[in-house]
Amino acid sequence: MKQNYFYTIFFLLLFSLSIQAQESKESLFTGKNQEQPFENLNIYPNPVGNGRIFITSKTSAEKEIEIFDVLGKRVLQISITTKELNVASLSPGVYIIKIKEGEQRATRKLIIK
């Protein structure tokens, strides 16, 4: 069991470093800072147990959501205008969620029970 946690953490760390390297590379070519901090960004509940998460921020603008598994495969891509997102189709595990709202971007860990 401990070995499974080790591999999960290892892949999550590797995936996070890969995303950061890719975003840094993109910012070098475009001259833009790829991630500006969100004001009052909240993602809850995390870990998710009921198949729904709520994403709130200071504004109610449309949010572009991408969710990746620990191997880097995009498993969900959607735009939302409400604060609720249905993730019931995702298997239990650890994911990376990327949120874009206007020029603001955030990357967080998401755990599905």
Biopython code that builds the backbone (N, CA, C, O; Angstrom):
import numpy as np
from Bio.PDB.StructureBuilder import StructureBuilder

atoms = [
    (1, "MET", "N", (0.828, -1.195, 0.000)),
    (1, "MET", "CA", (0.000, 0.000, 0.000)),
    (1, "MET", "C", (0.875, 1.263, 0.000)),
    (1, "MET", "O", (0.592, 2.221, -0.719)),
    (2, "LYS", "N", (1.947, 1.252, 0.819)),
    (2, "LYS", "CA", (2.834, 2.408, 0.855)),
    (2, "LYS", "C", (3.504, 2.617, -0.495)),
    (2, "LYS", "O", (3.762, 3.751, -0.900)),
    (3, "GLN", "N", (3.786, 1.511, -1.194)),
    (3, "GLN", "CA", (4.424, 1.611, -2.488)),
    (3, "GLN", "C", (3.500, 2.303, -3.494)),
    (3, "GLN", "O", (3.973, 3.080, -4.323)),
    (4, "ASN", "N", (2.191, 2.034, -3.435)),
    (4, "ASN", "CA", (1.241, 2.695, -4.330)),
    (4, "ASN", "C", (1.212, 4.198, -4.080)),
    (4, "ASN", "O", (1.155, 4.982, -5.027)),
    (5, "TYR", "N", (1.250, 4.606, -2.811)),
    (5, "TYR", "CA", (1.285, 6.034, -2.496)),
    (5, "TYR", "C", (2.561, 6.668, -3.021)),
    (5, "TYR", "O", (2.542, 7.789, -3.529)),
    (6, "PHE", "N", (3.673, 5.945, -2.898)),
    (6, "PHE", "CA", (4.943, 6.465, -3.389)),
    (6, "PHE", "C", (4.861, 6.732, -4.880)),
    (6, "PHE", "O", (5.265, 7.801, -5.339)),
    (7, "TYR", "N", (4.335, 5.760, -5.659)),
    (7, "TYR", "CA", (4.238, 5.938, -7.104)),
    (7, "TYR", "C", (3.273, 7.056, -7.460)),
    (7, "TYR", "O", (3.530, 7.818, -8.391)),
    (8, "THR", "N", (2.171, 7.167, -6.737)),
    (8, "THR", "CA", (1.212, 8.236, -7.002)),
    (8, "THR", "C", (1.847, 9.600, -6.760)),
    (8, "THR", "O", (1.704, 10.505, -7.583)),
    (9, "ILE", "N", (2.538, 9.753, -5.656)),
    (9, "ILE", "CA", (3.201, 11.023, -5.341)),
    (9, "ILE", "C", (4.301, 11.306, -6.352)),
    (9, "ILE", "O", (4.473, 12.444, -6.786)),
    (10, "PHE", "N", (5.039, 10.279, -6.723)),
    (10, "PHE", "CA", (6.119, 10.448, -7.702)),
    (10, "PHE", "C", (5.568, 10.942, -9.031)),
    (10, "PHE", "O", (6.102, 11.895, -9.601)),
    (11, "PHE", "N", (4.499, 10.307, -9.542)),
    (11, "PHE", "CA", (3.921, 10.721, -10.816)),
    (11, "PHE", "C", (3.305, 12.108, -10.721)),
    (11, "PHE", "O", (3.385, 12.884, -11.673)),
    (12, "LEU", "N", (2.691, 12.432, -9.589)),
    (12, "LEU", "CA", (2.112, 13.756, -9.403)),
    (12, "LEU", "C", (3.199, 14.820, -9.441)),
    (12, "LEU", "O", (3.033, 15.858, -10.081)),
    (13, "LEU", "N", (4.297, 14.570, -8.767)),
    (13, "LEU", "CA", (5.418, 15.511, -8.757)),
    (13, "LEU", "C", (5.994, 15.658, -10.156)),
    (13, "LEU", "O", (6.265, 16.771, -10.607)),
    (14, "LEU", "N", (6.178, 14.543, -10.839)),
    (14, "LEU", "CA", (6.708, 14.564, -12.198)),
    (14, "LEU", "C", (5.782, 15.336, -13.129)),
    (14, "LEU", "O", (6.249, 16.125, -13.951)),
    (15, "PHE", "N", (4.478, 15.117, -13.009)),
    (15, "PHE", "CA", (3.503, 15.807, -13.833)),
    (15, "PHE", "C", (3.514, 17.304, -13.540)),
    (15, "PHE", "O", (3.457, 18.116, -14.464)),
    (16, "SER", "N", (3.587, 17.674, -12.270)),
    (16, "SER", "CA", (3.609, 19.090, -11.897)),
    (16, "SER", "C", (4.826, 19.784, -12.483)),
    (16, "SER", "O", (4.724, 20.898, -12.997)),
    (17, "LEU", "N", (5.980, 19.125, -12.405)),
    (17, "LEU", "CA", (7.192, 19.712, -12.973)),
    (17, "LEU", "C", (7.088, 19.845, -14.484)),
    (17, "LEU", "O", (7.580, 20.815, -15.061)),
    (18, "SER", "N", (6.452, 18.879, -15.121)),
    (18, "SER", "CA", (6.265, 18.924, -16.567)),
    (18, "SER", "C", (5.382, 20.102, -16.968)),
    (18, "SER", "O", (5.684, 20.806, -17.931)),
    (19, "ILE", "N", (4.291, 20.317, -16.231)),
    (19, "ILE", "CA", (3.389, 21.442, -16.520)),
    (19, "ILE", "C", (4.120, 22.764, -16.325)),
    (19, "ILE", "O", (3.997, 23.668, -17.151)),
    (20, "GLN", "N", (4.881, 22.884, -15.238)),
    (20, "GLN", "CA", (5.602, 24.123, -14.982)),
    (20, "GLN", "C", (6.638, 24.391, -16.067)),
    (20, "GLN", "O", (6.805, 25.532, -16.499)),
    (21, "ALA", "N", (7.332, 23.349, -16.509)),
    (21, "ALA", "CA", (8.332, 23.517, -17.561)),
    (21, "ALA", "C", (7.666, 23.943, -18.869)),
    (21, "ALA", "O", (8.185, 24.804, -19.580)),
    (22, "GLN", "N", (6.527, 23.348, -19.185)),
    (22, "GLN", "CA", (5.820, 23.695, -20.410)),
    (22, "GLN", "C", (5.331, 25.142, -20.358)),
    (22, "GLN", "O", (5.448, 25.869, -21.344)),
    (23, "GLU", "N", (4.788, 25.564, -19.218)),
    (23, "GLU", "CA", (4.295, 26.928, -19.093)),
    (23, "GLU", "C", (5.443, 27.926, -19.154)),
    (23, "GLU", "O", (5.297, 29.002, -19.734)),
    (24, "SER", "N", (6.588, 27.581, -18.562)),
    (24, "SER", "CA", (7.757, 28.461, -18.624)),
    (24, "SER", "C", (8.234, 28.595, -20.058)),
    (24, "SER", "O", (8.598, 29.686, -20.497)),
    (25, "LYS", "N", (8.232, 27.488, -20.790)),
    (25, "LYS", "CA", (8.635, 27.494, -22.189)),
    (25, "LYS", "C", (7.692, 28.363, -23.011)),
    (25, "LYS", "O", (8.140, 29.136, -23.858)),
    (26, "GLU", "N", (6.384, 28.242, -22.767)),
    (26, "GLU", "CA", (5.405, 29.055, -23.490)),
    (26, "GLU", "C", (5.601, 30.535, -23.185)),
    (26, "GLU", "O", (5.495, 31.372, -24.081)),
    (27, "SER", "N", (5.887, 30.863, -21.926)),
    (27, "SER", "CA", (6.043, 32.266, -21.572)),
    (27, "SER", "C", (7.299, 32.861, -22.208)),
    (27, "SER", "O", (7.340, 34.064, -22.469)),
    (28, "LEU", "N", (8.324, 32.042, -22.462)),
    (28, "LEU", "CA", (9.513, 32.535, -23.134)),
    (28, "LEU", "C", (9.199, 32.912, -24.578)),
    (28, "LEU", "O", (9.715, 33.907, -25.089)),
    (29, "PHE", "N", (8.357, 32.120, -25.234)),
    (29, "PHE", "CA", (8.054, 32.376, -26.633)),
    (29, "PHE", "C", (7.020, 33.475, -26.813)),
    (29, "PHE", "O", (7.086, 34.225, -27.787)),
    (30, "THR", "N", (6.082, 33.583, -25.911)),
    (30, "THR", "CA", (5.028, 34.582, -26.067)),
    (30, "THR", "C", (5.353, 35.887, -25.365)),
    (30, "THR", "O", (4.746, 36.917, -25.661)),
    (31, "GLY", "N", (6.299, 35.858, -24.441)),
    (31, "GLY", "CA", (6.642, 37.055, -23.698)),
    (31, "GLY", "C", (5.637, 37.399, -22.624)),
    (31, "GLY", "O", (5.685, 38.489, -22.053)),
    (32, "LYS", "N", (4.715, 36.472, -22.338)),
    (32, "LYS", "CA", (3.671, 36.730, -21.349)),
    (32, "LYS", "C", (3.878, 35.850, -20.133)),
    (32, "LYS", "O", (4.387, 34.734, -20.235)),
    (33, "ASN", "N", (3.484, 36.359, -19.003)),
    (33, "ASN", "CA", (3.448, 35.537, -17.800)),
    (33, "ASN", "C", (2.215, 34.663, -17.901)),
    (33, "ASN", "O", (1.104, 35.185, -17.987)),
    (34, "GLN", "N", (2.377, 33.337, -17.892)),
    (34, "GLN", "CA", (1.278, 32.430, -18.161)),
    (34, "GLN", "C", (0.305, 32.292, -16.990)),
    (34, "GLN", "O", (-0.859, 31.955, -17.207)),
    (35, "GLU", "N", (0.740, 32.536, -15.784)),
    (35, "GLU", "CA", (-0.161, 32.337, -14.653)),
    (35, "GLU", "C", (-0.160, 33.562, -13.754)),
    (35, "GLU", "O", (0.847, 33.875, -13.118)),
    (36, "GLN", "N", (-1.284, 34.248, -13.703)),
    (36, "GLN", "CA", (-1.472, 35.354, -12.790)),
    (36, "GLN", "C", (-2.336, 34.849, -11.653)),
    (36, "GLN", "O", (-3.280, 34.094, -11.885)),
    (37, "PRO", "N", (-2.034, 35.250, -10.429)),
    (37, "PRO", "CA", (-2.800, 34.707, -9.300)),
    (37, "PRO", "C", (-4.267, 35.130, -9.333)),
    (37, "PRO", "O", (-4.609, 36.260, -9.681)),
    (38, "PHE", "N", (-5.111, 34.182, -8.959)),
    (38, "PHE", "CA", (-6.537, 34.452, -8.822)),
    (38, "PHE", "C", (-6.778, 35.179, -7.511)),
    (38, "PHE", "O", (-6.091, 34.939, -6.518)),
    (39, "GLU", "N", (-7.755, 36.064, -7.517)),
    (39, "GLU", "CA", (-8.181, 36.666, -6.263)),
    (39, "GLU", "C", (-9.338, 35.840, -5.722)),
    (39, "GLU", "O", (-10.344, 35.646, -6.403)),
    (40, "ASN", "N", (-9.192, 35.359, -4.508)),
    (40, "ASN", "CA", (-10.233, 34.601, -3.806)),
    (40, "ASN", "C", (-10.674, 33.351, -4.553)),
    (40, "ASN", "O", (-11.867, 33.049, -4.578)),
    (41, "LEU", "N", (-9.753, 32.618, -5.161)),
    (41, "LEU", "CA", (-10.098, 31.365, -5.829)),
    (41, "LEU", "C", (-10.298, 30.283, -4.781)),
    (41, "LEU", "O", (-9.433, 30.053, -3.936)),
    (42, "ASN", "N", (-11.450, 29.620, -4.846)),
    (42, "ASN", "CA", (-11.762, 28.513, -3.945)),
    (42, "ASN", "C", (-12.251, 27.328, -4.757)),
    (42, "ASN", "O", (-13.089, 27.476, -5.646)),
    (43, "ILE", "N", (-11.720, 26.147, -4.445)),
    (43, "ILE", "CA", (-12.163, 24.902, -5.049)),
    (43, "ILE", "C", (-12.529, 23.985, -3.894)),
    (43, "ILE", "O", (-11.671, 23.616, -3.092)),
    (44, "TYR", "N", (-13.788, 23.621, -3.807)),
    (44, "TYR", "CA", (-14.230, 22.797, -2.675)),
    (44, "TYR", "C", (-15.379, 21.908, -3.088)),
    (44, "TYR", "O", (-16.065, 22.244, -4.053)),
    (45, "PRO", "N", (-15.637, 20.798, -2.426)),
    (45, "PRO", "CA", (-14.771, 20.162, -1.427)),
    (45, "PRO", "C", (-13.615, 19.454, -2.130)),
    (45, "PRO", "O", (-13.747, 19.008, -3.270)),
    (46, "ASN", "N", (-12.519, 19.361, -1.457)),
    (46, "ASN", "CA", (-11.350, 18.665, -1.981)),
    (46, "ASN", "C", (-10.697, 17.938, -0.821)),
    (46, "ASN", "O", (-10.056, 18.592, 0.002)),
    (47, "PRO", "N", (-10.820, 16.643, -0.709)),
    (47, "PRO", "CA", (-11.202, 15.658, -1.704)),
    (47, "PRO", "C", (-12.700, 15.650, -1.988)),
    (47, "PRO", "O", (-13.520, 15.986, -1.133)),
    (48, "VAL", "N", (-13.033, 15.254, -3.223)),
    (48, "VAL", "CA", (-14.411, 15.222, -3.706)),
    (48, "VAL", "C", (-15.002, 13.855, -3.414)),
    (48, "VAL", "O", (-14.413, 12.831, -3.759)),
    (49, "GLY", "N", (-16.163, 13.837, -2.782)),
    (49, "GLY", "CA", (-16.818, 12.576, -2.474)),
    (49, "GLY", "C", (-18.185, 12.418, -3.109)),
    (49, "GLY", "O", (-18.711, 11.308, -3.187)),
    (50, "ASN", "N", (-18.768, 13.530, -3.566)),
    (50, "ASN", "CA", (-20.146, 13.466, -4.079)),
    (50, "ASN", "C", (-20.254, 13.691, -5.588)),
    (50, "ASN", "O", (-21.364, 13.786, -6.112)),
    (51, "GLY", "N", (-19.134, 13.776, -6.292)),
    (51, "GLY", "CA", (-19.170, 13.956, -7.737)),
    (51, "GLY", "C", (-19.345, 15.379, -8.212)),
    (51, "GLY", "O", (-19.474, 15.613, -9.414)),
    (52, "ARG", "N", (-19.352, 16.344, -7.297)),
    (52, "ARG", "CA", (-19.483, 17.753, -7.656)),
    (52, "ARG", "C", (-18.452, 18.573, -6.921)),
    (52, "ARG", "O", (-18.195, 18.355, -5.737)),
    (53, "ILE", "N", (-17.854, 19.531, -7.637)),
    (53, "ILE", "CA", (-16.986, 20.503, -6.978)),
    (53, "ILE", "C", (-17.520, 21.897, -7.302)),
    (53, "ILE", "O", (-18.230, 22.101, -8.286)),
    (54, "PHE", "N", (-17.163, 22.826, -6.463)),
    (54, "PHE", "CA", (-17.566, 24.218, -6.627)),
    (54, "PHE", "C", (-16.301, 25.050, -6.787)),
    (54, "PHE", "O", (-15.353, 24.928, -6.011)),
    (55, "ILE", "N", (-16.307, 25.893, -7.805)),
    (55, "ILE", "CA", (-15.160, 26.750, -8.104)),
    (55, "ILE", "C", (-15.649, 28.183, -8.060)),
    (55, "ILE", "O", (-16.485, 28.588, -8.867)),
    (56, "THR", "N", (-15.128, 28.946, -7.118)),
    (56, "THR", "CA", (-15.546, 30.340, -6.979)),
    (56, "THR", "C", (-14.323, 31.245, -7.017)),
    (56, "THR", "O", (-13.221, 30.847, -6.639)),
    (57, "SER", "N", (-14.541, 32.460, -7.479)),
    (57, "SER", "CA", (-13.487, 33.479, -7.481)),
    (57, "SER", "C", (-14.148, 34.835, -7.261)),
    (57, "SER", "O", (-15.356, 34.928, -7.044)),
    (58, "LYS", "N", (-13.343, 35.867, -7.322)),
    (58, "LYS", "CA", (-13.859, 37.209, -7.060)),
    (58, "LYS", "C", (-14.905, 37.630, -8.096)),
    (58, "LYS", "O", (-15.862, 38.333, -7.773)),
    (59, "THR", "N", (-14.711, 37.191, -9.347)),
    (59, "THR", "CA", (-15.679, 37.528, -10.390)),
    (59, "THR", "C", (-16.499, 36.296, -10.767)),
    (59, "THR", "O", (-16.171, 35.176, -10.376)),
    (60, "SER", "N", (-17.555, 36.514, -11.520)),
    (60, "SER", "CA", (-18.390, 35.395, -11.963)),
    (60, "SER", "C", (-18.238, 35.169, -13.462)),
    (60, "SER", "O", (-19.160, 34.686, -14.119)),
    (61, "ALA", "N", (-17.076, 35.518, -13.999)),
    (61, "ALA", "CA", (-16.820, 35.346, -15.434)),
    (61, "ALA", "C", (-16.695, 33.868, -15.783)),
    (61, "ALA", "O", (-16.522, 33.022, -14.905)),
    (62, "GLU", "N", (-16.786, 33.569, -17.079)),
    (62, "GLU", "CA", (-16.650, 32.194, -17.554)),
    (62, "GLU", "C", (-15.260, 31.652, -17.218)),
    (62, "GLU", "O", (-14.252, 32.347, -17.346)),
    (63, "LYS", "N", (-15.238, 30.395, -16.786)),
    (63, "LYS", "CA", (-13.988, 29.736, -16.434)),
    (63, "LYS", "C", (-13.761, 28.560, -17.375)),
    (63, "LYS", "O", (-14.663, 27.756, -17.608)),
    (64, "GLU", "N", (-12.553, 28.469, -17.911)),
    (64, "GLU", "CA", (-12.173, 27.328, -18.726)),
    (64, "GLU", "C", (-11.452, 26.336, -17.822)),
    (64, "GLU", "O", (-10.461, 26.682, -17.179)),
    (65, "ILE", "N", (-11.950, 25.110, -17.773)),
    (65, "ILE", "CA", (-11.440, 24.095, -16.856)),
    (65, "ILE", "C", (-10.830, 22.953, -17.659)),
    (65, "ILE", "O", (-11.421, 22.474, -18.627)),
    (66, "GLU", "N", (-9.642, 22.526, -17.245)),
    (66, "GLU", "CA", (-9.018, 21.323, -17.782)),
    (66, "GLU", "C", (-8.596, 20.469, -16.598)),
    (66, "GLU", "O", (-8.034, 20.977, -15.628)),
    (67, "ILE", "N", (-8.868, 19.172, -16.678)),
    (67, "ILE", "CA", (-8.462, 18.243, -15.629)),
    (67, "ILE", "C", (-7.604, 17.162, -16.268)),
    (67, "ILE", "O", (-7.974, 16.578, -17.287)),
    (68, "PHE", "N", (-6.442, 16.902, -15.651)),
    (68, "PHE", "CA", (-5.480, 15.928, -16.150)),
    (68, "PHE", "C", (-5.275, 14.831, -15.115)),
    (68, "PHE", "O", (-5.323, 15.088, -13.912)),
    (69, "ASP", "N", (-5.045, 13.593, -15.589)),
    (69, "ASP", "CA", (-4.678, 12.529, -14.652)),
    (69, "ASP", "C", (-3.175, 12.639, -14.360)),
    (69, "ASP", "O", (-2.500, 13.510, -14.907)),
    (70, "VAL", "N", (-2.657, 11.762, -13.504)),
    (70, "VAL", "CA", (-1.254, 11.875, -13.084)),
    (70, "VAL", "C", (-0.275, 11.544, -14.208)),
    (70, "VAL", "O", (0.916, 11.836, -14.097)),
    (71, "LEU", "N", (-0.759, 10.944, -15.277)),
    (71, "LEU", "CA", (0.109, 10.643, -16.417)),
    (71, "LEU", "C", (0.115, 11.779, -17.439)),
    (71, "LEU", "O", (0.823, 11.708, -18.444)),
    (72, "GLY", "N", (-0.668, 12.819, -17.185)),
    (72, "GLY", "CA", (-0.699, 13.977, -18.069)),
    (72, "GLY", "C", (-1.762, 13.925, -19.137)),
    (72, "GLY", "O", (-1.804, 14.803, -19.999)),
    (73, "LYS", "N", (-2.612, 12.937, -19.111)),
    (73, "LYS", "CA", (-3.692, 12.821, -20.100)),
    (73, "LYS", "C", (-4.863, 13.698, -19.676)),
    (73, "LYS", "O", (-5.328, 13.618, -18.539)),
    (74, "ARG", "N", (-5.339, 14.537, -20.599)),
    (74, "ARG", "CA", (-6.492, 15.383, -20.292)),
    (74, "ARG", "C", (-7.731, 14.500, -20.254)),
    (74, "ARG", "O", (-8.047, 13.825, -21.233)),
    (75, "VAL", "N", (-8.433, 14.505, -19.121)),
    (75, "VAL", "CA", (-9.612, 13.667, -18.947)),
    (75, "VAL", "C", (-10.904, 14.467, -18.968)),
    (75, "VAL", "O", (-11.984, 13.889, -19.089)),
    (76, "LEU", "N", (-10.813, 15.789, -18.854)),
    (76, "LEU", "CA", (-12.004, 16.636, -18.892)),
    (76, "LEU", "C", (-11.599, 18.039, -19.329)),
    (76, "LEU", "O", (-10.613, 18.589, -18.840)),
    (77, "GLN", "N", (-12.364, 18.611, -20.252)),
    (77, "GLN", "CA", (-12.175, 19.996, -20.670)),
    (77, "GLN", "C", (-13.557, 20.598, -20.846)),
    (77, "GLN", "O", (-14.383, 20.065, -21.587)),
    (78, "ILE", "N", (-13.810, 21.708, -20.165)),
    (78, "ILE", "CA", (-15.136, 22.311, -20.185)),
    (78, "ILE", "C", (-15.031, 23.794, -19.816)),
    (78, "ILE", "O", (-14.098, 24.210, -19.129)),
    (79, "SER", "N", (-15.987, 24.569, -20.274)),
    (79, "SER", "CA", (-16.125, 25.963, -19.850)),
    (79, "SER", "C", (-17.387, 26.049, -19.013)),
    (79, "SER", "O", (-18.422, 25.487, -19.371)),
    (80, "ILE", "N", (-17.295, 26.760, -17.893)),
    (80, "ILE", "CA", (-18.457, 26.896, -17.023)),
    (80, "ILE", "C", (-18.719, 28.367, -16.722)),
    (80, "ILE", "O", (-17.796, 29.179, -16.659)),
    (81, "THR", "N", (-19.982, 28.688, -16.539)),
    (81, "THR", "CA", (-20.369, 30.040, -16.132)),
    (81, "THR", "C", (-20.955, 30.025, -14.725)),
    (81, "THR", "O", (-21.125, 31.076, -14.107)),
    (82, "THR", "N", (-21.264, 28.828, -14.221)),
    (82, "THR", "CA", (-21.750, 28.701, -12.856)),
    (82, "THR", "C", (-20.581, 28.247, -11.984)),
    (82, "THR", "O", (-19.485, 28.012, -12.492)),
    (83, "LYS", "N", (-20.806, 28.125, -10.702)),
    (83, "LYS", "CA", (-19.718, 27.700, -9.824)),
    (83, "LYS", "C", (-19.627, 26.181, -9.668)),
    (83, "LYS", "O", (-18.656, 25.685, -9.097)),
    (84, "GLU", "N", (-20.614, 25.436, -10.162)),
    (84, "GLU", "CA", (-20.657, 23.990, -9.964)),
    (84, "GLU", "C", (-20.089, 23.240, -11.167)),
    (84, "GLU", "O", (-20.363, 23.592, -12.314)),
    (85, "LEU", "N", (-19.284, 22.188, -10.891)),
    (85, "LEU", "CA", (-18.716, 21.338, -11.934)),
    (85, "LEU", "C", (-18.946, 19.883, -11.565)),
    (85, "LEU", "O", (-18.601, 19.451, -10.465)),
    (86, "ASN", "N", (-19.532, 19.127, -12.490)),
    (86, "ASN", "CA", (-19.807, 17.712, -12.271)),
    (86, "ASN", "C", (-18.572, 16.899, -12.664)),
    (86, "ASN", "O", (-18.153, 16.923, -13.821)),
    (87, "VAL", "N", (-17.992, 16.181, -11.701)),
    (87, "VAL", "CA", (-16.821, 15.329, -11.953)),
    (87, "VAL", "C", (-17.134, 13.871, -11.648)),
    (87, "VAL", "O", (-16.224, 13.078, -11.407)),
    (88, "ALA", "N", (-18.415, 13.513, -11.656)),
    (88, "ALA", "CA", (-18.833, 12.150, -11.330)),
    (88, "ALA", "C", (-18.295, 11.126, -12.325)),
    (88, "ALA", "O", (-18.181, 9.947, -11.991)),
    (89, "SER", "N", (-17.966, 11.554, -13.533)),
    (89, "SER", "CA", (-17.461, 10.623, -14.542)),
    (89, "SER", "C", (-16.002, 10.226, -14.299)),
    (89, "SER", "O", (-15.506, 9.291, -14.928)),
    (90, "LEU", "N", (-15.312, 10.928, -13.392)),
    (90, "LEU", "CA", (-13.903, 10.629, -13.128)),
    (90, "LEU", "C", (-13.763, 9.513, -12.099)),
    (90, "LEU", "O", (-14.497, 9.470, -11.112)),
    (91, "SER", "N", (-12.824, 8.623, -12.335)),
    (91, "SER", "CA", (-12.527, 7.542, -11.394)),
    (91, "SER", "C", (-11.816, 8.108, -10.171)),
    (91, "SER", "O", (-11.181, 9.160, -10.256)),
    (92, "PRO", "N", (-11.916, 7.424, -9.039)),
    (92, "PRO", "CA", (-11.176, 7.887, -7.858)),
    (92, "PRO", "C", (-9.685, 7.967, -8.145)),
    (92, "PRO", "O", (-9.117, 7.090, -8.796)),
    (93, "GLY", "N", (-9.062, 9.026, -7.651)),
    (93, "GLY", "CA", (-7.628, 9.202, -7.866)),
    (93, "GLY", "C", (-7.208, 10.642, -7.677)),
    (93, "GLY", "O", (-7.977, 11.481, -7.207)),
    (94, "VAL", "N", (-5.967, 10.909, -8.054)),
    (94, "VAL", "CA", (-5.374, 12.239, -7.935)),
    (94, "VAL", "C", (-5.314, 12.857, -9.327)),
    (94, "VAL", "O", (-4.899, 12.205, -10.285)),
    (95, "TYR", "N", (-5.726, 14.106, -9.432)),
    (95, "TYR", "CA", (-5.774, 14.816, -10.698)),
    (95, "TYR", "C", (-5.169, 16.203, -10.531)),
    (95, "TYR", "O", (-4.987, 16.691, -9.416)),
    (96, "ILE", "N", (-4.863, 16.823, -11.662)),
    (96, "ILE", "CA", (-4.440, 18.220, -11.698)),
    (96, "ILE", "C", (-5.543, 18.997, -12.406)),
    (96, "ILE", "O", (-5.965, 18.624, -13.501)),
    (97, "ILE", "N", (-6.010, 20.080, -11.780)),
    (97, "ILE", "CA", (-7.047, 20.917, -12.383)),
    (97, "ILE", "C", (-6.430, 22.264, -12.736)),
    (97, "ILE", "O", (-5.794, 22.911, -11.905)),
    (98, "LYS", "N", (-6.632, 22.674, -13.988)),
    (98, "LYS", "CA", (-6.162, 23.975, -14.462)),
    (98, "LYS", "C", (-7.393, 24.835, -14.729)),
    (98, "LYS", "O", (-8.330, 24.405, -15.403)),
    (99, "ILE", "N", (-7.380, 26.039, -14.199)),
    (99, "ILE", "CA", (-8.508, 26.950, -14.317)),
    (99, "ILE", "C", (-8.018, 28.237, -14.959)),
    (99, "ILE", "O", (-7.003, 28.802, -14.550)),
    (100, "LYS", "N", (-8.749, 28.694, -15.969)),
    (100, "LYS", "CA", (-8.421, 29.952, -16.629)),
    (100, "LYS", "C", (-9.665, 30.822, -16.633)),
    (100, "LYS", "O", (-10.746, 30.389, -17.034)),
    (101, "GLU", "N", (-9.491, 32.055, -16.180)),
    (101, "GLU", "CA", (-10.580, 33.044, -16.174)),
    (101, "GLU", "C", (-9.978, 34.355, -16.650)),
    (101, "GLU", "O", (-9.271, 35.030, -15.902)),
    (102, "GLY", "N", (-10.260, 34.711, -17.894)),
    (102, "GLY", "CA", (-9.635, 35.905, -18.463)),
    (102, "GLY", "C", (-8.129, 35.689, -18.562)),
    (102, "GLY", "O", (-7.681, 34.709, -19.158)),
    (103, "GLU", "N", (-7.350, 36.593, -17.986)),
    (103, "GLU", "CA", (-5.896, 36.465, -17.990)),
    (103, "GLU", "C", (-5.373, 35.712, -16.771)),
    (103, "GLU", "O", (-4.179, 35.423, -16.686)),
    (104, "GLN", "N", (-6.249, 35.395, -15.839)),
    (104, "GLN", "CA", (-5.830, 34.696, -14.623)),
    (104, "GLN", "C", (-5.841, 33.195, -14.858)),
    (104, "GLN", "O", (-6.740, 32.659, -15.506)),
    (105, "ARG", "N", (-4.823, 32.522, -14.319)),
    (105, "ARG", "CA", (-4.710, 31.073, -14.441)),
    (105, "ARG", "C", (-4.274, 30.499, -13.099)),
    (105, "ARG", "O", (-3.553, 31.139, -12.333)),
    (106, "ALA", "N", (-4.729, 29.280, -12.836)),
    (106, "ALA", "CA", (-4.321, 28.587, -11.614)),
    (106, "ALA", "C", (-4.261, 27.096, -11.898)),
    (106, "ALA", "O", (-5.022, 26.569, -12.710)),
    (107, "THR", "N", (-3.349, 26.431, -11.218)),
    (107, "THR", "CA", (-3.201, 24.983, -11.298)),
    (107, "THR", "C", (-3.237, 24.445, -9.878)),
    (107, "THR", "O", (-2.507, 24.920, -9.008)),
    (108, "ARG", "N", (-4.091, 23.448, -9.643)),
    (108, "ARG", "CA", (-4.246, 22.881, -8.305)),
    (108, "ARG", "C", (-4.336, 21.359, -8.386)),
    (108, "ARG", "O", (-4.599, 20.792, -9.446)),
    (109, "LYS", "N", (-4.116, 20.720, -7.256)),
    (109, "LYS", "CA", (-4.304, 19.285, -7.131)),
    (109, "LYS", "C", (-5.760, 19.024, -6.766)),
    (109, "LYS", "O", (-6.342, 19.763, -5.972)),
    (110, "LEU", "N", (-6.356, 17.969, -7.343)),
    (110, "LEU", "CA", (-7.732, 17.608, -7.073)),
    (110, "LEU", "C", (-7.775, 16.113, -6.761)),
    (110, "LEU", "O", (-7.237, 15.300, -7.514)),
    (111, "ILE", "N", (-8.414, 15.757, -5.655)),
    (111, "ILE", "CA", (-8.506, 14.362, -5.250)),
    (111, "ILE", "C", (-9.968, 13.924, -5.324)),
    (111, "ILE", "O", (-10.852, 14.555, -4.744)),
    (112, "ILE", "N", (-10.202, 12.825, -6.052)),
    (112, "ILE", "CA", (-11.538, 12.254, -6.187)),
    (112, "ILE", "C", (-11.575, 10.972, -5.361)),
    (112, "ILE", "O", (-10.755, 10.077, -5.566)),
    (113, "LYS", "N", (-12.525, 10.880, -4.426)),
    (113, "LYS", "CA", (-12.670, 9.663, -3.600)),
    (113, "LYS", "C", (-13.520, 8.653, -4.307)),
    (113, "LYS", "O", (-13.758, 7.568, -3.778)),
]
sb = StructureBuilder()
sb.init_structure("model")
sb.init_model(0)
sb.init_chain("A")
sb.init_seg("    ")
for serial, (resi, resn, name, xyz) in enumerate(atoms, 1):
    if name == "N":
        sb.init_residue(resn, " ", resi, " ")
    sb.init_atom(name, np.array(xyz, "f"), 0.0, 1.0, " ", f" {name:<3s}", serial, name[0])
structure = sb.get_structure()
